């Protein structure tokens, strides 16, 4: 069927017909490489056609899809635009920037750049989770005479180290065959005594911890783990995995509630959203639409919240459902102590990230503002170079404050001294470009400039508020957990499943932020659920080992 569209005929072709064209080309002696290229071109056209038909697809989405940026680094962005980046941090070129001199950051002490860790061999010290086995000499000990010279005396030398890495199924199993004896006269049965350390549970706490880590940290779907275990002849069906995780999540709920309570008292909070699917809610929305109703909410999201406590610990929280980040953050902050001052909130400029009717000190993400210039650098290379390198100098200053372990007040003073002049000149330059109409307001550069000017006050909070961060990157990294899960598992089936995922991801990623072992942490929480329910504040990722050591539980486990 042919449909005329603006003078151009659109031909409706079935996907199977397109695949038939590829087969015809293959039969016509077209080489395999060319056939593969034709196949990929056809798939791309079909995919783009489906994407364009969606009403929420924008030109920017298509541009990012067809011309993705491999990196947002200033050096790479400028090189892609054919510009040689400067070697020193700071703006190297200031087209029509006001003022005769450039205010560049001069750190009080140059910080030597540490060599980035590669992916080579790991020493024995890297295997912190491996069991340690002492191998003593069979015939000699310190103080014995030397068997070679027979004159000297032996003393303890530095130990040798040997590492052996073994492979096994993600979940291992042991089958115990228990002897039974029956009397041939009275038929009494005598069963061999089972060692006490075996226990009565089929699935131990360590097995449940591993399933949770594979699913909610590594993004391993239940069915994929089930297939792997089946191939290794240690079956673990997907339904069994869920039946283990669901009640465990309920028993660990006090730890999650305590994380939320402590996050509410945080000094700095970050929040953001990413899309997520919950099949049961999607079916309810579709049913309501079919019945002629207009659901108030049709979008589904996972909100990521990261809180920095006044003690310096970081807490990660995840909430999945129809609520936006601001609404979820408002529920968290409803548990905040009334006498505490308003927290710093770092987020992008979307209004849905702000909690309503709650006072916060708002900061906006400079990385989001910077990203707008990176995307248009090929079209406006010199202008974007100035902005990117100016922001690069600011980020360099921030790195210096962290390297020198400055306090919040020292960091604020350092930024006022070294980053303040840079940002002031950038602000004047941005206003000049728009005010004197040197940039088309509706162009990509014009939109990037207007975004920065409209949000200049929250973007520069780090110049006025001690402890204010530069960007929202920490919560974007946290949301990668959700994106990985969405990529591999596609969706949650029910709201209950989403809550289980939120709980485990919150506990696991908080462990990662605090440097705790999430496998050990989840295992110990399961073993001490009574103590957890009585005093959850003593069973946080950053203090649970101290609690166990203080109460003697660490030695017992």
C-alpha positions as CSV (number, residue, x, y, z in Angstrom):
1,X,0.0,0.0,0.0
2,X,1.3,3.5,-1.0
3,X,0.6,6.5,1.1
4,X,1.5,10.0,-0.3
5,X,3.2,12.2,2.3
6,X,4.0,15.8,1.3
7,X,4.5,14.8,-2.3
8,X,6.7,11.8,-1.5
9,X,5.2,8.3,-1.7
10,X,5.7,6.2,1.4
11,X,5.8,2.5,0.6
12,X,4.6,0.2,3.3
13,X,6.9,-2.9,3.3
14,X,6.8,-5.8,5.7
15,X,10.0,-6.6,7.6
16,X,9.9,-10.1,6.2
17,X,10.0,-8.6,2.7
18,X,13.1,-6.7,3.5
19,X,14.7,-9.8,4.9
20,X,13.8,-11.5,1.6
21,X,15.6,-8.8,-0.3
22,X,18.8,-9.7,1.6
23,X,18.4,-13.4,0.8
24,X,17.9,-12.5,-2.9
25,X,21.1,-10.5,-2.8
26,X,22.9,-13.4,-1.3
27,X,21.7,-15.7,-4.0
28,X,22.7,-13.2,-6.6
29,X,26.4,-13.9,-5.6
30,X,26.7,-10.8,-3.5
31,X,29.6,-11.4,-1.1
32,X,28.8,-12.1,2.6
33,X,30.3,-8.9,3.9
34,X,28.1,-6.8,1.6
35,X,25.1,-8.9,2.6
36,X,25.8,-8.2,6.3
37,X,26.1,-4.5,5.6
38,X,22.8,-4.5,3.7
39,X,21.2,-6.4,6.6
40,X,22.4,-3.9,9.1
41,X,21.2,-1.0,7.0
42,X,17.8,-2.5,6.8
43,X,17.6,-3.1,10.5
44,X,18.7,0.4,11.2
45,X,16.0,1.8,8.9
46,X,13.3,-0.3,10.6
47,X,14.5,0.7,14.1
48,X,14.6,4.4,13.2
49,X,11.2,4.2,11.6
50,X,9.7,2.7,14.8
51,X,11.6,5.3,16.9
52,X,10.3,8.2,14.9
53,X,6.7,7.0,15.2
54,X,6.9,7.4,19.0
55,X,5.6,10.8,19.9
56,X,8.2,11.4,22.7
57,X,11.2,11.0,20.3
58,X,13.0,14.2,19.7
59,X,15.6,15.3,17.1
60,X,18.2,15.4,19.8
61,X,17.5,11.8,20.7
62,X,18.0,10.8,17.0
63,X,21.2,12.9,16.8
64,X,22.6,11.2,19.9
65,X,21.7,7.8,18.6
66,X,23.3,8.3,15.2
67,X,26.3,10.3,16.3
68,X,27.1,9.1,19.9
69,X,30.0,10.7,21.8
70,X,32.5,8.1,22.9
71,X,33.7,10.4,25.7
72,X,32.9,13.8,27.2
73,X,36.5,14.6,28.0
74,X,37.5,18.1,26.9
75,X,40.6,16.9,25.1
76,X,38.7,14.4,23.0
77,X,35.8,16.7,22.3
78,X,38.2,19.4,21.0
79,X,40.3,16.9,19.0
80,X,37.1,15.7,17.3
81,X,36.3,19.3,16.4
82,X,39.8,19.7,14.9
83,X,41.1,21.9,17.7
84,X,44.4,21.4,19.6
85,X,43.6,21.5,23.3
86,X,45.8,23.4,25.6
87,X,48.3,21.6,27.9
88,X,47.6,23.5,31.1
89,X,44.3,23.4,33.0
90,X,42.4,26.6,32.4
91,X,41.1,28.6,29.4
92,X,43.7,28.9,26.7
93,X,41.6,31.1,24.3
94,X,39.0,33.6,25.3
95,X,37.2,35.0,22.3
96,X,36.1,38.5,23.1
97,X,36.2,37.8,26.8
98,X,35.9,40.9,28.9
99,X,39.0,42.0,30.8
100,X,42.6,42.1,29.8
101,X,44.0,39.3,32.0
102,X,43.0,35.8,32.5
103,X,42.4,34.6,36.0
104,X,43.8,31.1,36.1
105,X,43.9,28.9,39.1
106,X,47.3,28.7,40.8
107,X,47.1,25.9,43.3
108,X,49.0,26.6,46.5
109,X,50.9,23.3,46.1
110,X,51.2,21.3,42.9
111,X,49.7,17.9,43.4
112,X,51.7,15.1,41.5
113,X,49.4,13.3,39.2
114,X,49.1,9.7,40.3
115,X,49.5,7.0,37.7
116,X,46.2,5.4,36.8
117,X,45.9,1.8,37.9
118,X,45.9,-0.5,35.0
119,X,44.3,-3.9,34.5
120,X,47.5,-6.0,34.9
121,X,48.5,-8.6,37.5
122,X,47.2,-8.3,41.1
123,X,49.5,-8.9,44.0
124,X,48.6,-11.1,46.9
125,X,47.5,-8.1,48.9
126,X,44.7,-7.5,46.5
127,X,43.0,-10.8,47.4
128,X,41.5,-9.5,50.7
129,X,38.5,-11.8,50.6
130,X,40.6,-15.0,50.0
131,X,41.2,-17.3,53.0
132,X,44.7,-17.3,54.3
133,X,46.6,-20.6,54.9
134,X,49.8,-20.7,56.9
135,X,52.3,-23.4,55.6
136,X,54.9,-24.1,58.3
137,X,58.3,-25.7,57.6
138,X,58.0,-29.4,58.3
139,X,61.4,-29.9,60.0
140,X,62.8,-26.5,61.0
141,X,61.8,-23.6,63.2
142,X,63.4,-20.3,64.3
143,X,66.3,-21.0,66.7
144,X,67.4,-24.3,65.1
145,X,71.0,-24.6,63.9
146,X,71.5,-24.2,60.2
147,X,71.5,-27.7,58.5
148,X,73.8,-26.4,55.7
149,X,76.7,-24.7,57.5
150,X,76.0,-26.2,60.9
151,X,77.3,-23.1,62.6
152,X,74.6,-20.4,62.2
153,X,71.2,-20.2,63.8
154,X,67.9,-19.8,61.9
155,X,65.6,-16.8,62.3
156,X,62.2,-15.9,60.8
157,X,62.5,-14.4,57.4
158,X,59.8,-12.6,55.4
159,X,57.2,-15.2,54.3
160,X,56.9,-16.3,50.7
161,X,53.5,-15.8,49.1
162,X,51.6,-18.1,46.7
163,X,48.2,-17.4,45.2
164,X,46.0,-20.1,43.6
165,X,42.7,-19.0,42.0
166,X,40.1,-21.7,41.4
167,X,36.9,-21.8,39.4
168,X,33.5,-23.1,40.5
169,X,29.8,-22.5,40.0
170,X,28.5,-19.2,41.3
171,X,26.6,-21.3,43.9
172,X,28.3,-24.5,45.0
173,X,26.5,-27.4,46.7
174,X,27.6,-30.4,48.8
175,X,25.6,-33.6,48.9
176,X,25.9,-35.6,52.2
177,X,25.2,-39.3,52.2
178,X,24.2,-40.3,55.7
179,X,24.6,-43.9,56.8
180,X,21.5,-45.6,58.2
181,X,21.5,-49.0,60.0
182,X,18.4,-51.1,60.5
183,X,18.0,-54.0,63.0
184,X,16.8,-57.2,61.2
185,X,14.9,-58.2,64.3
186,X,13.2,-55.1,65.8
187,X,13.5,-52.9,62.7
188,X,15.0,-50.1,64.7
189,X,16.9,-47.5,62.5
190,X,20.2,-46.0,63.6
191,X,21.2,-42.8,61.7
192,X,24.8,-41.5,61.6
193,X,25.2,-38.3,63.6
194,X,25.3,-35.2,61.4
195,X,28.1,-32.7,62.2
196,X,26.7,-29.6,63.9
197,X,28.5,-27.2,61.5
198,X,26.4,-28.5,58.6
199,X,23.1,-27.1,60.0
200,X,19.6,-27.8,58.8
201,X,19.1,-25.2,56.0
202,X,19.3,-26.3,52.4
203,X,20.2,-22.8,51.2
204,X,22.7,-21.0,53.5
205,X,22.9,-17.3,54.0
206,X,26.0,-17.1,51.7
207,X,23.9,-18.6,48.9
208,X,21.2,-15.9,49.3
209,X,23.9,-13.1,49.4
210,X,25.5,-14.4,46.2
211,X,22.1,-14.5,44.4
212,X,21.4,-10.9,45.5
213,X,24.8,-9.7,44.4
214,X,24.5,-11.4,41.0
215,X,21.1,-10.0,40.4
216,X,21.1,-6.5,41.9
217,X,24.8,-5.6,41.5
218,X,26.0,-7.5,38.5
219,X,22.7,-7.3,36.7
220,X,22.5,-11.1,36.2
221,X,18.8,-12.1,35.5
222,X,17.3,-15.0,37.4
223,X,16.8,-17.1,34.3
224,X,20.4,-16.6,33.1
225,X,21.7,-17.7,36.5
226,X,19.3,-20.6,36.4
227,X,20.6,-21.7,33.0
228,X,24.3,-21.4,34.1
229,X,23.7,-23.4,37.3
230,X,21.8,-26.0,35.3
231,X,24.7,-26.4,32.9
232,X,27.1,-26.8,35.8
233,X,24.7,-29.5,37.2
234,X,23.9,-27.6,40.4
235,X,20.3,-26.5,39.6
236,X,18.9,-23.2,40.9
237,X,15.6,-22.4,39.2
238,X,14.5,-18.8,38.8
239,X,11.4,-19.3,41.0
240,X,13.7,-20.7,43.8
241,X,15.9,-17.6,43.6
242,X,12.9,-15.3,44.1
243,X,11.5,-17.5,46.9
244,X,14.8,-17.1,48.7
245,X,15.2,-13.3,48.1
246,X,11.7,-12.1,48.9
247,X,11.5,-13.3,52.6
248,X,15.2,-12.3,53.1
249,X,14.4,-8.8,52.0
250,X,11.6,-8.6,54.6
251,X,14.0,-9.7,57.3
252,X,16.6,-7.0,56.2
253,X,14.0,-4.3,56.1
254,X,15.1,-2.7,59.4
255,X,18.6,-2.0,57.8
256,X,16.9,-0.3,54.8
257,X,14.7,1.8,57.1
258,X,17.7,2.9,59.1
259,X,19.5,3.9,56.0
260,X,16.6,6.1,55.0
261,X,16.4,7.6,58.5
262,X,20.2,8.4,58.5
263,X,20.1,9.7,54.9
264,X,17.4,12.1,56.0
265,X,19.8,13.7,58.4
266,X,22.4,14.1,55.7
267,X,24.4,17.3,55.0
268,X,24.4,17.0,51.2
269,X,21.8,15.0,49.1
270,X,21.9,14.1,45.4
271,X,18.9,12.8,43.4
272,X,18.0,11.9,39.9
273,X,15.7,9.5,38.0
274,X,15.9,6.9,35.3
275,X,13.1,5.0,33.5
276,X,12.1,1.6,34.7
277,X,9.3,-0.8,33.8
278,X,6.9,-2.6,36.2
279,X,4.7,-4.9,34.3
280,X,1.8,-5.0,36.8
281,X,1.5,-1.2,36.9
282,X,1.9,-0.9,33.1
283,X,-1.1,-3.3,32.7
284,X,-3.2,-1.2,35.1
285,X,-2.4,1.9,33.1
286,X,-3.2,0.3,29.8
287,X,-6.5,-1.1,31.2
288,X,-7.5,2.3,32.5
289,X,-6.8,3.9,29.1
290,X,-8.9,1.2,27.4
291,X,-11.8,2.0,29.7
292,X,-11.7,5.6,28.8
293,X,-9.9,6.9,31.9
294,X,-7.0,9.2,32.0
295,X,-4.4,8.0,34.5
296,X,-2.8,10.7,36.5
297,X,0.6,9.0,36.1
298,X,1.8,7.0,33.2
299,X,5.6,7.1,33.7
300,X,7.6,4.7,35.8
301,X,11.0,5.5,37.3
302,X,13.7,4.4,39.6
303,X,14.9,7.3,41.8
304,X,18.5,7.3,43.0
305,X,19.3,9.3,46.1
306,X,22.8,9.6,47.6
307,X,23.2,11.3,51.0
308,X,26.5,12.4,52.5
309,X,26.2,12.3,56.3
310,X,27.8,14.8,58.7
311,X,30.2,12.0,59.6
312,X,31.4,11.8,56.0
313,X,29.7,8.5,55.1
314,X,27.7,8.0,51.9
315,X,24.3,6.3,51.7
316,X,22.6,5.2,48.5
317,X,18.9,4.7,48.3
318,X,16.7,3.5,45.4
319,X,12.9,3.9,45.0
320,X,11.0,2.4,42.0
321,X,7.5,3.4,41.0
322,X,5.4,6.2,39.5
323,X,6.9,8.9,41.7
324,X,9.6,11.3,40.6
325,X,12.8,12.0,42.4
326,X,11.5,15.1,44.2
327,X,8.5,13.2,45.6
328,X,10.7,10.4,46.8
329,X,13.2,12.8,48.3
330,X,10.4,14.6,50.1
331,X,9.4,11.3,51.8
332,X,12.9,10.8,52.9
333,X,13.3,14.3,54.2
334,X,10.0,14.0,56.2
335,X,12.1,11.9,58.6
336,X,14.6,14.7,59.1
337,X,15.1,16.1,62.6
338,X,13.3,19.4,62.9
339,X,16.2,21.2,64.6
340,X,18.6,20.5,61.7
341,X,19.3,23.2,59.1
342,X,18.2,22.7,55.5
343,X,20.4,20.3,53.6
344,X,22.3,21.0,50.3
345,X,20.5,19.4,47.4
346,X,22.5,18.8,44.2
347,X,20.5,17.8,41.1
348,X,20.0,18.8,37.5
349,X,17.6,21.6,36.6
350,X,14.5,19.5,36.2
351,X,11.7,20.7,38.6
352,X,10.6,17.2,39.2
353,X,13.9,16.6,41.2
354,X,12.9,19.2,43.8
355,X,10.9,18.3,46.9
356,X,7.8,20.4,47.3
357,X,7.1,22.3,50.5
358,X,10.5,21.5,51.9
359,X,13.4,24.0,52.2
360,X,16.7,23.0,50.7
361,X,19.9,24.8,49.6
362,X,19.7,24.2,45.9
363,X,22.7,23.5,43.7
364,X,22.6,22.5,40.0
365,X,24.9,20.1,38.2
366,X,27.8,21.7,36.3
367,X,28.3,18.4,34.4
368,X,24.9,18.7,32.9
369,X,25.6,22.3,31.8
370,X,29.0,21.3,30.4
371,X,27.5,18.4,28.5
372,X,25.5,20.8,26.4
373,X,28.7,22.4,25.1
374,X,30.3,19.1,24.4
375,X,27.5,18.0,22.1
376,X,27.8,21.2,20.0
377,X,31.6,21.5,20.0
378,X,31.9,20.4,16.3
379,X,29.6,23.3,15.3
380,X,31.0,26.0,17.6
381,X,34.6,24.9,18.3
382,X,36.2,28.1,19.5
383,X,33.4,29.2,21.7
384,X,33.0,25.7,23.3
385,X,36.7,25.5,23.8
386,X,36.6,28.6,26.0
387,X,33.7,27.3,28.1
388,X,35.0,23.7,28.4
389,X,38.5,24.8,29.4
390,X,37.2,27.3,31.9
391,X,35.1,24.6,33.5
392,X,38.1,22.3,33.3
393,X,40.1,24.7,35.4
394,X,37.4,24.8,38.0
395,X,37.3,21.0,38.1
396,X,41.1,21.0,38.4
397,X,40.8,23.4,41.4
398,X,38.3,21.0,43.0
399,X,40.6,18.1,42.5
400,X,43.3,20.0,44.3
401,X,41.0,20.6,47.3
402,X,40.4,16.8,47.5
403,X,44.0,15.9,47.0
404,X,45.0,18.2,49.9
405,X,42.2,16.9,52.1
406,X,40.8,20.5,52.7
407,X,37.9,21.0,55.1
408,X,34.7,22.3,53.7
409,X,35.5,25.9,54.7
410,X,39.1,25.7,53.3
411,X,37.7,24.3,50.0
412,X,35.1,27.2,49.9
413,X,37.9,29.7,50.4
414,X,40.1,28.1,47.8
415,X,37.3,28.1,45.2
416,X,36.4,31.7,46.0
417,X,40.0,32.7,45.4
418,X,40.9,30.6,42.3
419,X,37.5,29.6,40.7
420,X,35.5,32.7,41.5
421,X,37.4,35.0,38.9
422,X,37.1,32.3,36.3
423,X,33.4,31.9,36.7
424,X,32.9,35.7,36.8
425,X,34.6,36.1,33.5
426,X,32.7,33.2,32.1
427,X,29.4,34.8,33.2
428,X,30.3,38.1,31.5
429,X,31.3,36.3,28.4
430,X,28.0,34.3,28.3
431,X,25.9,37.5,28.7
432,X,27.9,39.3,26.1
433,X,27.4,36.5,23.5
434,X,23.6,36.7,23.9
435,X,23.3,40.4,24.7
436,X,25.2,41.5,21.7
437,X,23.5,38.9,19.5
438,X,26.7,37.2,18.6
439,X,25.0,33.8,18.9
440,X,21.7,32.7,17.4
441,X,19.5,32.1,20.5
442,X,17.8,29.0,19.1
443,X,21.1,27.4,18.0
444,X,22.7,24.6,20.0
445,X,25.2,27.0,21.5
446,X,22.5,29.6,22.2
447,X,20.5,27.0,24.1
448,X,23.6,26.0,26.1
449,X,24.3,29.6,27.0
450,X,20.7,30.3,28.0
451,X,20.7,27.2,30.2
452,X,23.7,28.3,32.1
453,X,22.5,31.9,32.5
454,X,19.0,30.8,33.7
455,X,20.5,28.5,36.3
456,X,23.7,30.5,37.2
457,X,22.9,30.9,40.9
458,X,22.5,27.2,41.7
459,X,25.3,26.3,39.3
460,X,27.7,28.4,41.3
461,X,26.6,27.3,44.8
462,X,30.1,25.9,45.4
463,X,31.4,29.5,45.5
464,X,29.0,30.5,48.3
465,X,28.2,27.4,50.4
466,X,30.7,25.3,52.3
467,X,30.4,21.6,51.3
468,X,28.5,22.2,48.1
469,X,29.6,19.8,45.3
470,X,30.2,20.7,41.7
471,X,28.0,18.1,40.1
472,X,25.6,15.2,40.4
473,X,27.9,12.5,39.2
474,X,27.8,10.4,42.3
475,X,24.1,9.6,41.9
476,X,24.5,9.1,38.1
477,X,27.0,6.4,38.9
478,X,24.6,4.9,41.4
479,X,21.9,4.8,38.7
480,X,24.2,2.7,36.5
481,X,23.2,-0.2,38.8
482,X,19.6,0.3,37.7
483,X,20.4,0.8,34.1
484,X,22.4,-2.5,34.1
485,X,19.5,-4.3,35.6
486,X,17.1,-2.8,33.1
487,X,19.4,-3.7,30.2
488,X,19.6,-7.4,31.2
489,X,16.3,-8.1,33.0
490,X,14.2,-5.5,31.1
491,X,11.6,-5.0,33.9
492,X,10.2,-5.8,37.3
493,X,7.2,-8.0,37.2
494,X,5.4,-6.5,40.2
495,X,5.7,-3.6,42.7
496,X,6.8,-6.1,45.3
497,X,9.6,-7.2,43.1
498,X,10.7,-3.6,42.6
499,X,10.8,-3.0,46.4
500,X,13.0,-6.1,46.9
501,X,15.3,-4.8,44.2
502,X,15.4,-1.3,45.8
503,X,16.3,-2.7,49.2
504,X,19.1,-4.9,47.9
505,X,20.6,-2.3,45.6
506,X,20.5,0.3,48.5
507,X,22.3,-2.0,50.8
508,X,24.8,-3.2,48.2
509,X,25.7,0.2,46.7
510,X,26.0,1.8,50.2
511,X,28.5,-0.9,51.0
512,X,30.5,0.0,47.8
513,X,30.5,3.7,48.7
514,X,31.7,2.9,52.3
515,X,34.3,0.4,51.2
516,X,32.5,-2.5,53.0
517,X,32.3,-6.1,51.6
518,X,28.6,-6.3,50.4
519,X,28.7,-10.2,50.4
520,X,30.0,-10.3,54.0
521,X,27.5,-7.6,55.0
522,X,24.4,-9.2,53.6
523,X,25.5,-12.6,55.1
524,X,26.0,-11.2,58.6
525,X,22.7,-9.3,58.5
526,X,20.9,-12.6,57.7
527,X,22.7,-14.4,60.6
528,X,21.8,-11.6,63.1
529,X,18.3,-10.6,62.2
530,X,17.2,-10.4,65.8
531,X,20.1,-8.0,66.7
532,X,19.4,-6.0,63.6
533,X,15.7,-5.5,64.5
534,X,16.6,-4.4,68.0
535,X,19.4,-2.0,67.1
536,X,19.5,-1.3,63.4
537,X,21.7,1.8,63.9
538,X,24.6,-0.6,65.0
539,X,24.3,-2.7,61.8
540,X,25.1,-0.1,59.1
541,X,27.7,-1.0,56.4
542,X,30.3,1.3,58.0
543,X,30.0,0.1,61.6
544,X,28.6,-3.5,61.6
545,X,32.1,-5.0,62.0
546,X,32.8,-2.9,65.0
547,X,29.5,-4.0,66.5
548,X,30.3,-7.6,65.9
549,X,33.8,-7.2,67.4
550,X,32.4,-5.4,70.4
551,X,29.8,-8.1,71.1
552,X,32.0,-11.1,70.2
553,X,29.9,-12.0,67.2
554,X,32.9,-11.4,64.8
555,X,34.8,-14.3,66.3
556,X,31.8,-16.5,66.4
557,X,31.1,-16.1,62.7
